[in-house]
């Protein structure tokens, strides 16, 4: 099976409290900029903006 080199793993971090969600995947060829997504934050208990971060190893 061929590997897709355009796919990268990244994490999502809440802009208000700093809570980090599980890893996600994106195609860096289609979306080269940092991703911003509105998701529910269980720590804040409301919908907030999550921004793309590097995964900690």
N, C-alpha and C positions, 0 to 999 in steps of 0.2 A: 504494500500500500504506500503511495507517495505521500510525503509530508508537504503540507502547505506552509511555506515560509512567510506568507503574509499575515498569518494568524499569530497574535501575541496575547499572553495572559497578563491581566492587570487586576488590581484591587479597587474597590470603591470605598471612599471615606466621607463621612458626614461632615458638612461644612460647619455645623453648629457645635456638636459635641465631640467629634473626632472618632466616632464609632466606625470600625472597619468591617465591611461585609465580605462575604466569600469571594474567591477569584472569579473573574469573568473573562470572556474571550472576545476580541474584536479583530476585524480585518483592517490592518494599518494602511492598506492601499486605498480603501474607500473612506476611512475616517482617520486622517493623519493628525488631527488636532486632539487635544484632551477632551475626553467625553464627560458631559455633565448630564446626570439623570435624576429625575425626581423619584424618590423611593420612600417607603415608610421606614423610619428609624425606631427600633424598639426601645432604645435608651431615652430618646427625646419624647417618644410616644406621639409622634406626628410626622407628617410628610415633609421631608426636607430635601435639599439638593445634595447629591453625592457627586464627588469629582474623582477622576481617575488618578490612581497612585501606583507606584511600583510595588510588586509583591515582596514581602520580607521573607528571606530564606532561613 
